[in-house]
Amino acid sequence: MLRNRIIDMLEQAENETNPILRKSLLTYVIVGGGFAGIETAGEVIDFLLDARKHYPKIQKKDIQVIVLEALSSILPGFSEKLARFANEKLIHRGIDIRLKTAVTSFDGTEVIVKKLSDTTKDSMDESELSSIQTKTLIWTAGVRPIDTIKNSIFKTEKGKIIVNEFLEVIDWAGVFAIGDCCQVVSSNENKPHPPTAQVAEAQAKTAAHNLYSLITQKMKRKYDYKFKGQMAIIGKRTGIASVFGMNVHGLLAWWLWRYYYLSKIPKFDKRFRVMLDWFVDLFFDRDISRLKFLRRETSKEYRELDEVDDVW
C-alpha cells in the first residue's frame, strides 16, 4: 500500500500547478528513527529517485523525505559509530533527519511537530511548535499493546502480560505468552527485551518446547535469550551490522543482511526465486508498477466505512 501511495503522489505532483500543494505531495514524513524508520526512509528515497525518471516534471530537489526522531540520535540500539555512519549516509542521500522532534498531531495535510529539549520535554509551548505540509505520514515510532491485553484478567505491566522464566503467565500455569504482548525482563540487564523478530522467534521455540513438556510430563526449559546481533539496510547496497562483537558497515553489511535474510526463507525454491529477483535487480531498473490488492466481499456497512482508502 505504501508503494501505491508513493506512486499516486508522484502522478498527482506531475500534473499539479499549485507549488504549495505540489510540495506537500512530494514530501514524505517518517516518524521514528529506529530500525523500521531508518530502513523505511532508505527504501523510500531509493524508490523515489528511481521512479522520478518516469516523471520529467519532477526534479530531485523537489522530493523531500523527512525523518522525525524524539531522541538525540537515530538507531539507539546500535553503537554510536554505526549510528553516525547511517546518519551521514542518509543525509548524503538527501534525507532530512530532525532529532529531538516529536509529532503532536496530523490531520491528513499538515504535521504539527514540537522541538524537544531538557527544559521543554514535558511542557507544551506554542512558540516551539512548527508544521510540515505533507500528504503522507509513515508511523514507525512503535505501537502500544491493544486494549484486549491491557484489560484482560492477566497481570500486566505497561499493557503487556507478565510471564515467568518459562514464559508462563503469572498465576496461570499452562498458559504461555510470547512476542510483543508479553513482558520479559532480562536477568543480566534488568530491562525488558526489545520487541523484535529475533526475540519473538527465541520465545516461540521455548514456549513450544515447554508446551510439549507439559503434555509429555517432562521438564520445562527456562527462557534464556542470547543476543545474536543486529543489522539494518539504510539504502541501495549499503547497510550497518553488529555481529559477533564486530561493527561493519557499507557493502559488506548489506551482503551480510541479505545472506541472513535468505537463510530465514523456508524451502530452496523460494530462496532461489528471491536470489533470482535480486540478481535481475543488479542489471535492470526498478519495477515501479502499482500493486493490485484484491479485497474479499464484505458487508455493506463495512464497505461504507472503508470508502476512504488513502488515510495514513
C-alpha positions as a Python dict, from the first residue, in 0.01 Angstrom:
ca = {
    (1, 'M'): (0, 0, 0),
    (2, 'L'): (286, 240, 74),
    (3, 'R'): (428, 169, -272),
    (4, 'N'): (95, 257, -434),
    (5, 'R'): (66, 567, -217),
    (6, 'I'): (405, 696, -333),
    (7, 'I'): (315, 634, -698),
    (8, 'D'): (-17, 816, -654),
    (9, 'M'): (160, 1118, -504),
    (10, 'L'): (413, 1126, -789),
    (11, 'E'): (138, 1112, -1052),
    (12, 'Q'): (-59, 1391, -888),
    (13, 'A'): (251, 1606, -841),
    (14, 'E'): (348, 1562, -1207),
    (15, 'N'): (34, 1748, -1316),
    (16, 'E'): (-9, 1983, -1019),
    (17, 'T'): (44, 2355, -1093),
    (18, 'N'): (-3, 2488, -739),
    (19, 'P'): (354, 2499, -595),
    (20, 'I'): (242, 2468, -231),
    (21, 'L'): (21, 2166, -296),
    (22, 'R'): (286, 2015, -524),
    (23, 'K'): (546, 2042, -248),
    (24, 'S'): (318, 1869, 2),
    (25, 'L'): (257, 1586, -246),
    (26, 'L'): (632, 1530, -279),
    (27, 'T'): (703, 1549, 96),
    (28, 'Y'): (714, 1221, 286),
    (29, 'V'): (738, 1228, 665),
    (30, 'I'): (859, 923, 858),
    (31, 'V'): (807, 929, 1234),
    (32, 'G'): (1069, 730, 1424),
    (33, 'G'): (1444, 693, 1381),
    (34, 'G'): (1475, 331, 1490),
    (35, 'F'): (1517, 19, 1278),
    (36, 'A'): (1185, 45, 1097),
    (37, 'G'): (1205, 420, 1041),
    (38, 'I'): (1560, 427, 903),
    (39, 'E'): (1512, 125, 677),
    (40, 'T'): (1185, 273, 552),
    (41, 'A'): (1349, 609, 485),
    (42, 'G'): (1629, 446, 286),
    (43, 'E'): (1387, 240, 79),
    (44, 'V'): (1151, 533, 18),
    (45, 'I'): (1425, 767, -107),
    (46, 'D'): (1567, 493, -331),
    (47, 'F'): (1223, 422, -478),
    (48, 'L'): (1152, 792, -533),
    (49, 'L'): (1483, 859, -707),
    (50, 'D'): (1437, 556, -933),
    (51, 'A'): (1074, 637, -1012),
    (52, 'R'): (1150, 1004, -1079),
    (53, 'K'): (1298, 908, -1418),
    (54, 'H'): (944, 844, -1541),
    (55, 'Y'): (815, 1185, -1431),
    (56, 'P'): (1001, 1452, -1633),
    (57, 'K'): (846, 1747, -1447),
    (58, 'I'): (973, 1627, -1109),
    (59, 'Q'): (1331, 1714, -1020),
    (60, 'K'): (1544, 1559, -749),
    (61, 'K'): (1535, 1883, -548),
    (62, 'D'): (1154, 1868, -544),
    (63, 'I'): (1148, 1545, -342),
    (64, 'Q'): (1171, 1570, 35),
    (65, 'V'): (1193, 1278, 278),
    (66, 'I'): (1191, 1379, 645),
    (67, 'V'): (1268, 1158, 945),
    (68, 'L'): (1144, 1281, 1284),
    (69, 'E'): (1310, 1131, 1593),
    (70, 'A'): (1237, 1231, 1952),
    (71, 'L'): (1577, 1113, 2080),
    (72, 'S'): (1912, 1285, 2031),
    (73, 'S'): (2031, 1024, 1777),
    (74, 'I'): (1892, 767, 1536),
    (75, 'L'): (1922, 388, 1574),
    (76, 'P'): (1958, 381, 1955),
    (77, 'G'): (2024, 5, 1950),
    (78, 'F'): (2347, 44, 1752),
    (79, 'S'): (2686, 178, 1853),
    (80, 'E'): (2749, 550, 1822),
    (81, 'K'): (2989, 486, 1531),
    (82, 'L'): (2736, 290, 1325),
    (83, 'A'): (2456, 534, 1407),
    (84, 'R'): (2674, 824, 1294),
    (85, 'F'): (2766, 639, 971),
    (86, 'A'): (2397, 576, 897),
    (87, 'N'): (2309, 937, 974),
    (88, 'E'): (2574, 1071, 735),
    (89, 'K'): (2478, 829, 457),
    (90, 'L'): (2109, 915, 480),
    (91, 'I'): (2179, 1289, 476),
    (92, 'H'): (2405, 1237, 173),
    (93, 'R'): (2115, 1059, 2),
    (94, 'G'): (1901, 1368, 55),
    (95, 'I'): (1705, 1271, 368),
    (96, 'D'): (1627, 1543, 622),
    (97, 'I'): (1680, 1400, 973),
    (98, 'R'): (1536, 1607, 1257),
    (99, 'L'): (1637, 1493, 1604),
    (100, 'K'): (1469, 1580, 1935),
    (101, 'T'): (1148, 1639, 1741),
    (102, 'A'): (811, 1493, 1837),
    (103, 'V'): (481, 1482, 1649),
    (104, 'T'): (182, 1634, 1828),
    (105, 'S'): (-84, 1594, 1556),
    (106, 'F'): (-155, 1514, 1192),
    (107, 'D'): (-478, 1598, 1009),
    (108, 'G'): (-400, 1441, 672),
    (109, 'T'): (-240, 1751, 522),
    (110, 'E'): (-28, 1904, 799),
    (111, 'V'): (204, 1758, 1062),
    (112, 'I'): (246, 1962, 1380),
    (113, 'V'): (584, 1897, 1541),
    (114, 'K'): (746, 2012, 1863),
    (115, 'K'): (1118, 2064, 1921),
    (116, 'L'): (1223, 1886, 2240),
    (117, 'S'): (1486, 1986, 2491),
    (118, 'D'): (1569, 1906, 2852),
    (119, 'T'): (1364, 2201, 2970),
    (120, 'T'): (1064, 2157, 2739),
    (121, 'K'): (1032, 1779, 2722),
    (122, 'D'): (724, 1764, 2942),
    (123, 'S'): (580, 2107, 2871),
    (124, 'M'): (392, 2250, 2576),
    (125, 'D'): (483, 2593, 2445),
    (126, 'E'): (316, 2704, 2124),
    (127, 'S'): (629, 2900, 2032),
    (128, 'E'): (812, 2567, 1999),
    (129, 'L'): (560, 2424, 1751),
    (130, 'S'): (607, 2416, 1375),
    (131, 'S'): (430, 2249, 1085),
    (132, 'I'): (517, 2037, 783),
    (133, 'Q'): (283, 2027, 486),
    (134, 'T'): (254, 1669, 362),
    (135, 'K'): (0, 1421, 230),
    (136, 'T'): (194, 1116, 351),
    (137, 'L'): (297, 1035, 706),
    (138, 'I'): (450, 697, 789),
    (139, 'W'): (444, 600, 1157),
    (140, 'T'): (730, 373, 1271),
    (141, 'A'): (778, 509, 1623),
    (142, 'G'): (635, 199, 1787),
    (143, 'V'): (296, 75, 1889),
    (144, 'R'): (120, 25, 2218),
    (145, 'P'): (-38, -304, 2328),
    (146, 'I'): (-402, -347, 2234),
    (147, 'D'): (-667, -286, 2498),
    (148, 'T'): (-771, -653, 2480),
    (149, 'I'): (-443, -745, 2650),
    (150, 'K'): (-437, -445, 2882),
    (151, 'N'): (-789, -513, 3007),
    (152, 'S'): (-752, -890, 3031),
    (153, 'I'): (-762, -1098, 3351),
    (154, 'F'): (-385, -1150, 3334),
    (155, 'K'): (-135, -945, 3532),
    (156, 'T'): (12, -678, 3306),
    (157, 'E'): (280, -411, 3312),
    (158, 'K'): (259, -122, 3067),
    (159, 'G'): (-10, -314, 2882),
    (160, 'K'): (197, -633, 2844),
    (161, 'I'): (136, -970, 3008),
    (162, 'I'): (387, -1058, 3281),
    (163, 'V'): (541, -1404, 3239),
    (164, 'N'): (787, -1613, 3441),
    (165, 'E'): (1118, -1766, 3332),
    (166, 'F'): (929, -2040, 3143),
    (167, 'L'): (718, -1781, 2956),
    (168, 'E'): (411, -1892, 3151),
    (169, 'V'): (160, -1628, 3252),
    (170, 'I'): (186, -1546, 3622),
    (171, 'D'): (-78, -1739, 3824),
    (172, 'W'): (-189, -1922, 3508),
    (173, 'A'): (3, -2249, 3478),
    (174, 'G'): (-1, -2391, 3127),
    (175, 'V'): (-84, -2055, 2967),
    (176, 'F'): (202, -1900, 2769),
    (177, 'A'): (252, -1554, 2622),
    (178, 'I'): (521, -1459, 2371),
    (179, 'G'): (606, -1177, 2134),
    (180, 'D'): (507, -813, 2164),
    (181, 'C'): (221, -886, 2405),
    (182, 'C'): (441, -1018, 2688),
    (183, 'Q'): (687, -857, 2928),
    (184, 'V'): (1013, -1048, 2973),
    (185, 'V'): (1285, -884, 3180),
    (186, 'S'): (1647, -967, 3103),
    (187, 'S'): (1823, -1117, 3404),
    (188, 'N'): (2154, -959, 3300),
    (189, 'E'): (2047, -605, 3214),
    (190, 'N'): (1730, -590, 3426),
    (191, 'K'): (1529, -438, 3142),
    (192, 'P'): (1263, -574, 2903),
    (193, 'H'): (1369, -749, 2586),
    (194, 'P'): (1309, -544, 2271),
    (195, 'P'): (1000, -628, 2058),
    (196, 'T'): (1197, -772, 1766),
    (197, 'A'): (1151, -1079, 1547),
    (198, 'Q'): (1474, -1223, 1686),
    (199, 'V'): (1335, -1218, 2039),
    (200, 'A'): (992, -1348, 1932),
    (201, 'E'): (1150, -1641, 1746),
    (202, 'A'): (1354, -1741, 2050),
    (203, 'Q'): (1045, -1714, 2271),
    (204, 'A'): (840, -1925, 2030),
    (205, 'K'): (1094, -2209, 2045),
    (206, 'T'): (1100, -2205, 2426),
    (207, 'A'): (721, -2186, 2456),
    (208, 'A'): (673, -2471, 2206),
    (209, 'H'): (923, -2687, 2396),
    (210, 'N'): (750, -2615, 2727),
    (211, 'L'): (405, -2688, 2586),
    (212, 'Y'): (530, -3023, 2463),
    (213, 'S'): (693, -3084, 2802),
    (214, 'L'): (362, -3024, 2978),
    (215, 'I'): (186, -3272, 2751),
    (216, 'T'): (455, -3538, 2789),
    (217, 'Q'): (517, -3458, 3158),
    (218, 'K'): (882, -3370, 3108),
    (219, 'M'): (1098, -3091, 3250),
    (220, 'K'): (1032, -2743, 3121),
    (221, 'R'): (1313, -2525, 2989),
    (222, 'K'): (1388, -2173, 3109),
    (223, 'Y'): (1386, -1896, 2853),
    (224, 'D'): (1746, -1783, 2805),
    (225, 'Y'): (1780, -1524, 2531),
    (226, 'K'): (2118, -1482, 2364),
    (227, 'F'): (2165, -1170, 2157),
    (228, 'K'): (2276, -1268, 1804),
    (229, 'G'): (2348, -924, 1667),
    (230, 'Q'): (2155, -677, 1456),
    (231, 'M'): (2159, -544, 1102),
    (232, 'A'): (1982, -275, 905),
    (233, 'I'): (1966, -168, 540),
    (234, 'I'): (1999, 209, 506),
    (235, 'G'): (1987, 245, 129),
    (236, 'K'): (2092, 99, -202),
    (237, 'R'): (2372, -157, -139),
    (238, 'T'): (2451, 0, 197),
    (239, 'G'): (2392, -136, 544),
    (240, 'I'): (2515, -148, 901),
    (241, 'A'): (2566, -458, 1115),
    (242, 'S'): (2675, -551, 1465),
    (243, 'V'): (2756, -924, 1469),
    (244, 'F'): (2994, -1142, 1672),
    (245, 'G'): (3108, -835, 1862),
    (246, 'M'): (3215, -658, 1541),
    (247, 'N'): (3071, -347, 1378),
    (248, 'V'): (3068, -340, 998),
    (249, 'H'): (2906, -105, 752),
    (250, 'G'): (2870, -39, 382),
    (251, 'L'): (2855, -309, 114),
    (252, 'L'): (2975, -589, 344),
    (253, 'A'): (2695, -524, 594),
    (254, 'W'): (2447, -516, 306),
    (255, 'W'): (2563, -860, 188),
    (256, 'L'): (2551, -998, 543),
    (257, 'W'): (2194, -877, 576),
    (258, 'R'): (2093, -1047, 250),
    (259, 'Y'): (2266, -1372, 344),
    (260, 'Y'): (2084, -1383, 678),
    (261, 'Y'): (1754, -1294, 511),
    (262, 'L'): (1792, -1584, 267),
    (263, 'S'): (1872, -1824, 549),
    (264, 'K'): (1536, -1747, 709),
    (265, 'I'): (1331, -1819, 396),
    (266, 'P'): (1186, -2174, 403),
    (267, 'K'): (1242, -2412, 109),
    (268, 'F'): (1505, -2387, -160),
    (269, 'D'): (1267, -2291, -442),
    (270, 'K'): (1155, -1979, -255),
    (271, 'R'): (1514, -1884, -171),
    (272, 'F'): (1610, -1933, -535),
    (273, 'R'): (1329, -1705, -653),
    (274, 'V'): (1441, -1430, -417),
    (275, 'M'): (1804, -1472, -527),
    (276, 'L'): (1699, -1453, -892),
    (277, 'D'): (1500, -1137, -826),
    (278, 'W'): (1799, -979, -651),
    (279, 'F'): (2027, -1078, -940),
    (280, 'V'): (1796, -922, -1200),
    (281, 'D'): (1776, -607, -987),
    (282, 'L'): (2152, -557, -1032),
    (283, 'F'): (2117, -507, -1409),
    (284, 'F'): (1771, -361, -1470),
    (285, 'D'): (1573, -60, -1349),
    (286, 'R'): (1339, -95, -1056),
    (287, 'D'): (982, -205, -1125),
    (288, 'I'): (759, 89, -1031),
    (289, 'S'): (424, -57, -1136),
    (290, 'R'): (137, -24, -892),
    (291, 'L'): (49, -335, -694),
    (292, 'K'): (-311, -454, -701),
    (293, 'F'): (-476, -563, -378),
    (294, 'L'): (-792, -772, -403),
    (295, 'R'): (-1037, -742, -118),
    (296, 'R'): (-1287, -1008, -24),
    (297, 'E'): (-1653, -921, -45),
    (298, 'T'): (-1756, -765, 284),
    (299, 'S'): (-2078, -644, 437),
    (300, 'K'): (-2237, -324, 311),
    (301, 'E'): (-2182, -149, 645),
    (302, 'Y'): (-1809, -222, 633),
    (303, 'R'): (-1775, -105, 271),
    (304, 'E'): (-1934, 227, 359),
    (305, 'L'): (-1680, 281, 636),
    (306, 'D'): (-1395, 181, 407),
    (307, 'E'): (-1459, 421, 121),
    (308, 'V'): (-1153, 633, 201),
    (309, 'D'): (-852, 420, 108),
    (310, 'D'): (-582, 684, 132),
    (311, 'V'): (-587, 757, 505),
    (312, 'W'): (-245, 700, 662),
}
